């Protein structure tokens, strides 16, 4: 079975060289825009490409406002700050996620509460979240949700759209509304994905995108905040620019700020990549269909779109039969030049997070033992 898969992937990419998991593709105006930035000398966080890139992302996602940052993790950090997350607060999130999700929570000196995921979405399980809230939490006279066991405020919920597959946002959002919890979306991997015809990252109070080198489009390193709230957008732009008070020459800062703004140089690359995004998404979907067709013929299940969702298929993901099968596949593929990876080690298994509160995580454990990401670079010759 694994030999067949190795042969299939090499045929898809038409090479016997090492095939990476996901690499960027530059086939548009990237070089032109970068040269323009260099010639302008505006290579740092002020320049026309920063504004143009933000506008392009806002228009594509149909978000009212977008604010660029140096990376996705900084965007998550700011998103949580703007959602009101403070020291000793709790943030509901999933254990099956990339470490940046939980690092951002800890940057706020808040505590993650690990909720299980759904097998079909790979995202936060609304059933697990509901159980946590009903069994452990209460609404108090201040209108806030309190964890009765820890006597801490449950301030925010941070679901992650894993590998571009949207979480079940309607049910999660309804629970957040019922318990007065701020919904913040970790949309780092889901540019181009939609939930009920709305772009991921536009349903919660605020969200974060990532444009790291391995994402569906890249700025080299970069992130973006999305929000429909004008006050939050203005606040985000202010505090990510060291909270500097606007003036022609003086340096005044009215609160603790962050040097998180995206440089013009990176934004130029991002703008050129945004122009290519529709074509990249089309190619990604075509690749996912090739994998799915092969899987159906060979008894291997790939994660697919659910009803009312559309994934960007950032990383194609298959399900092996058990942990031993997963490990054998990882070993054979990587030894034969096919770059594959397991899902991230769940956060509750890491020493840095092992002592935080968690629900039963049977789906998280089940998926961790079985999921494999396979080469997902769009098929285009450049």
N, C-alpha and C positions, 0 to 999 in steps of 0.2 A: 504493500500500500504506500509506504513512504517513498520507495523507489519510483513508483508511478507519479507521485506528487512532485518529486524533484525533477523528473523528466518533463512534466507538464509545465512547471514554472520556467524552466530553461527554454522551452519552446515558446512560451508567451513572450519572454524578453529577448529571445533570439540571441542568446549569448552563453558562453561557457565560463565567463568571468564571474567574480563574486557579485551577487545580486543583493543590493542593500534593502533594508526594510522600507525606507522611504527617503528619497532624496529630492531636493528642490529642482525645478525645471525653469530655465530662463530662456524665453523665446519671444519676448516682446520688446518693450521700450526700456528695459532695465539699464542697459549700458548708456543709452541716450540721456536718461534722467539723472543718472549718477554723474555723468560728465558735466551736466548742467549745474548740479549742486557744487561740484568741485570748482568750476569756473566762477561761480557766484561768491565763493568763500563762505557762504552760510551753511556750514556743515553741522552745526550743533542744533540746539532745540528751538531755534527761531528760523523760519523760512517758509516759502510758499508751499513746499511739498508736504509739510506737516499738516497745514490747513486742508490741502487738496485730498490728502489721504484720509483724514478724518471725515471729510464730506463724502468721499466715495464709499467708505464703510457704512456711514449712517444711511446713505441713500440705498445701498444694497440691502441692508438688514431692515430698512424701514424703521430705524430707531430715530427718535427725535434728536438725540445728541450722542456724540462719540468723542472720547477724550483719549489720546494716544499716550502710552507709557513705554518705559524702556524694556519691559518684558511682561509676560502674563502673570507672574507671581506678584509683581508690584501692582498690577491692576487688581488682583484679588485682594491684596492688602488694603488698598484704597477703598474698594467696594465694601469691605467689611467695616471699615471706619465710618463710611457714609451711611451704612445700615445701623450705626449706633453701637456696634460691638465694643465693649469696654472690658477692662480687667476683671477677671473672675466670672464674666458671662459665659454662657454655654452656647455652642453652635452645633446644631444637628447636621451631620454630614454622613457620608458613606465611607466604610473602611476600604472598599475596593475603589481606589483612586490613586492618582499620582501624588507624591508626597507634597508637592507645592500647595495643594488644597489645604492640608492640615498645617503646613508651615505658616501660611498666611493667618490662620486662626491664632496660632501661638504668637505671631508678631504682635497681635492685639492683646496678648496676655490673657486670652480667653481659652476655654477648654472645649475640645471636640467631643461630641457624643456620637458614637459609631452605631449607625443604623444599617440593617441589611439591605441588599440590592435585590432587584427582580431579575430572574434568569433571562427574561425576554428583552428587557431594556438595558441591562447591565448598569442601570442607574438606580438611585435611591428608591427603596420600596415604600409605597404609600401605606401598605398594610403594617410593615414594621414600624414606620413612623407613627402611625395611629396608635399602635400598641404601646409604644414608648410614652406618648403623650397621655393616653388614658390611664396607664398604670402608674406613672411617675410624676405627673405634673398637675398643677391647678392654677386657675385664674384667681388673682387676688384683687383687693380693692384698688390697687394702683393701675389696674387694667392690663397687667403684664402676666406672662406665663412663667411660673416658678417651678423648678424641680424640687419636689418635697423632700427628696433624699439628700440633696446637696445644699438646699436653700440658696440656689443660684438662679438668676434670670436666664431663661432660654430666649436669647435675643434674635437669633437668625437661623435660617436653614440654608444649607449650601449643597444642593445636588450638583452632580457632575455629569455631563453628557459624554459618556465614555466612548472613545474612538469615533465620535461623531453621531452616535445613536441617541436620540433625544430621550430624556427621562420622562416619566408620566407626570407632566407638569400640571394638568388640571386638578388632579386629586391632591398633589402636594401643595399647590397654591391654595386650594380650599381649606386644607388643614392649617396652613399658615394664617389665613384670614380668621379662622375660628379661634385660634390661640394667640392672635396678635403677634405673630412672629414674622420678621422681615425675610422675604425670599430673595436670595442672592444666587444667581446662576453662575456656575463654573462652566462657561462655554468655550474654554480654551481650545478644545479639539473639534468644535462643531460649526465653524464658519461654513455656511452653505447648507446647513441642516435646518429643517423646519418641523414644527409641531402644530398640527391643526392649521396649516397654512401661515403660521407666524414664525419668523426666524427665531431660533433659539437665542436666548439672551435678551429677548424683548418682553418676556412675560413677567419676570421678577422685578423687584424695585431697582436693581442695578445688576450688571453682569460683567464678566471679564472674558476677553478673547486673548489668544496667544498667536504670535507670528514667529515663533522659534524656527530655526532652520529645518526642522523635521515636520513642520505643520503643512497644511494643505496649500497655503501660500506663505511666503516668508518676507520679513524685513531684515533677516539676519538674526536679530534679537528684537523683540518688541511685543507690545500688548495693546489692548484697547478696552476702555470702559464704555458700556452702552447703558443709556438710561433715557426714560421719557420725562424725567423730572428736571425742569430748568434749574431749580435751586441746587439740586445735587450735581448737575453738570457744571455749573459755575463754581461750586465748591471744589469739585474734583480738579478742575483746571487750575484753581488757585493753589491748593495744597500740594499738587504735583509739581508746581513751579516755585518751590521753596516758600510758598505763602508770601511772595513779594508784592507789596503794594505798588500799583502802577504809578510810575513817575518817570520823567525824561532822564533824570540823572541820579536821584538819591536812592539809597538802598534802605528801604523800610520793610519790615516783615511783621505781620500782626498776629501770627501764631506759629506753632511748630509746623514746619512744612517738610516736603520730601523732594529730593532732586530726581524725579521720576519721569520727566518729559522725554518723549522720543526724539532723537536727533533727526534733523532734516535729511541727512544722508540715508538713514534707514527708511524714512518715510518715502523718499524717492523710489527706492526699491519696492516698497509696499504698494505704491500707487501703480507702478508698472505691473505688478503681480495681480492687483485687483482687476485690471483690464483683462487679464487672462482667466480670471476665476470661472466664468461660465463654461469656457472650453475645458478647463481642468476638471470641473465637476462632471461634465459629460463623459470625459475619458475615464474618470474614476468609477462612474456607474457602469460603464461598459466593461471595465476590468472586473468589477464585483460580480457581474453577470457571468463572466467566463468562469470565475471561481465557483459560483453557485451551480452552474451547469456541470462542471467537473465533479463537484461534491455529490450531486444527485446521482450521478452515474457510478460513483465509487463509495457510496454509503457514508459520506462525511458531511456534517451539518455546518453551514456557515451562518453567522448572525445576519439577519435580513431586516429590512424595513418592517415596522408594524403598521397597522391601520392608522391613518391620520398622521403619519410621520414620513419624513423623507430624510434619509441620512446622506451626509457627504461622502461616506465610505472612506474616511481618512485612513483608517487601517482596517483591512479585511481580517476578519477574526473567525476561526473555526473552533469547533468543540471536539476534543478527543474523548475517548471512552473512559479514561481514568488517569491517575497521576503517572503510572508507569508508561502508559501510551504517550502521554504528553512529553515526558522526559526522553523517551526514545525518539520521538519526532524531532524535538529540539536538537538532540545530539546528531542525528543522521542528516538533517537538513543543513545545519551549520557546518558540519564536517564536509559537506559537498557544495559549499559556496552559496547556499540559499540562506539568507539572513532571516531567521525567525526569532520571536521573543515570546516568553510567557507574559501573562498579565502581571502588573505590579504586585509585589509582596503586599498583602493587605496591611493597612496602617496599624491595626491592633496587634499585629505580629512583630512590629518594630519596637525595639526597646524604648525608643523615645516617646512612644504613644501607648505602650502596653498597659499603663495604669489608669487610663481614662475609661469612663463609663461606656458600656457597650450592651447592645441587645444581642439576642441569639443571632448568629451570623452564618447560618447553615448554607444559604445560597452563595454568600461570599466565599466560603470555604470550598464549596462544590465547584464554582467557576474558577477559582484559583488553581485547582487541581487539573483543570481541563482546557482552559483557553490558550490558544496560540495565535499570535499575530503573524501574518505572512506578508511577503513583499507587496507593496501597494503603491509604488511610484507610477504615476499615470504613463500610459504607453504612447510616448511621442518621441520622434526622432528630432533632435535639435543639433 
